[in-house]
Amino acid sequence: MCEAALGSGRARHVLDAPGIAFAIRDGTHLAYQVAGTGPPEIVFVGGSMATTLAWDDPVTAKGFRRLASFARLTTYDQWGTGRSDRFNPSDAPSLTDLVSDLAAVIDAAGVTDPVVFGTHSGGAVAALYAATYPVRQLVLCNTWARLQVADDFPIGFSDRVLDRLEERYRTEWGQGRIYNEFAPRYDDAPPGQVELASTSQNQLLTIFRINRTYDIRAMLPTLSVPTLVIHLAGNVNIPPDHGRFIAQAIPNARLVLLPGTDQVFLRNYATPVIDEVERFVTGDLSPFTDRVRATILFTDIVDSTPRAASLGDEAWSALIDEHNARVKRQVVAHGGRVLKSTGDGFLVAFAESDAAAAVRCARASMVAVADLELQLRAGLHVGEVFPMGKDDVSGLAVHFAQRLCGRAEGDEVLVSAAVREGCAEGNLDFAPRGEAQLKGIPGSWEVFEAR
């Protein structure tokens, strides 16, 4: 990807998905992968999250590549998930069995001084392992000690809530909606195939019943290992009170609450979480070169669906081709780079310093297609992005610009305060549009219209 589009920086850190090996415990094959070099040695315990699939996803794999940039990283699929063996639901593993599986993976991978990093239901497995075996450090993220409410545990969930979730697992697994609630995909592509590849329905229901019934509260005060507890403060699945409880129960544990809403942090909040992990494990932040700052522009055709229906496929296709050609000419003329077509719009990247050019590109694109009787809307933001191959980027800045675009009306360009500040020398006029809450992005944000 050209530096003119995304700014300059050091060469990217690139690491392909590592090969899969298998640890065997009592005849059960557990798929694991090792990447990077250490010390330190981090063992990622994802619980019911299939990590081999996460390595295959270029977005979530960035988090693993980041961990492997400063540590020897071992990831594995829990029994019943991903590429590991399935179990007989009538003879489901206990939490103790899952800890023994982790021990088998650590032994097979040759890890000698593990930093155990547990998230989701893997937090309980990681904590119990640290109470049983020697570990260097323990990291727990977005996890819980107990799910069910009790007289002495008011932050738990009622049976009614847990029963409803179990019924959703029974009836909706494979449609993509549940995964999207745990780790939203902002391209609105329901990842039903990811759900079905991660585990089958009968395995999932059994895993959920294990997760809803375990209780590790009594064990937490016995931990003497240095412990970091991270929780996303806006987590809509497991509220931050669960992280607070764990941090208070473990002697001398450190609690860090970070902005964010997802339960599975790797898709949209990997950077701030792993920043904290690296500080905790190494004492510092090393330069990780996947991150660059850029100006991101999203464009979209207003009311494209009814227009397509009225024109028919052939005429609409010809109109879209002409729209695409005209917008691309404006992008090139203003120094940007088209990264991706969204069907009726574009994701475009400019250098961080070219915010004013990006705004002018949005306005010029609207003028360029006006005689086609098309109205465009646009959203812009300046922030960190992560290059994904030659022609794509990911990161919160992308979602921010996309959400602003979705709020705009026809012929409107909505921008963030960061874009407005970046255009201070550009002789552009911005009208305040108040503060807005953007789906999936915590907090309220100032929005401006570029006129």
Secondary structure, DSSP 8 states (H G I E B T S, - for coil): --HHHH---S----------EEEEETTEEEEEEEES--SSEEEEE-TTS-HHHHHHSTTHHHHHHHHHHHSEEEEE--TTSTTS----GGG---HHHHHHHHHHHHHHTT-SSEEEEEETTHHHHHHHHHHHS--SEEEEES--SB-B-BTTBTTSB-HHHHHHHHHHHHHHTTSSHHHHHHS--TT----HHHHHHH--HHHHHHHHHHHHH-B-TTTGGG--S-EEEEEETT-SSS-THHHHHHHHHSTT-EEEEES---SSTTTTSHHHHHHHHHHHHHSS----TT-EEEEEEEEEETTHHHHHHHH-HHHHHHHHHHHHHHHHHHHHHTT-EEEEE-SSSEEEEEEGGGHHHHHHHHHHHHHHTGGGT--EEEEEEEEEEEE-SSS-EESHHHHHHHHHHHH--TT-EEEEHHHHHHTTTTT--EEEEEEEEETTEEEEEEEEEE-
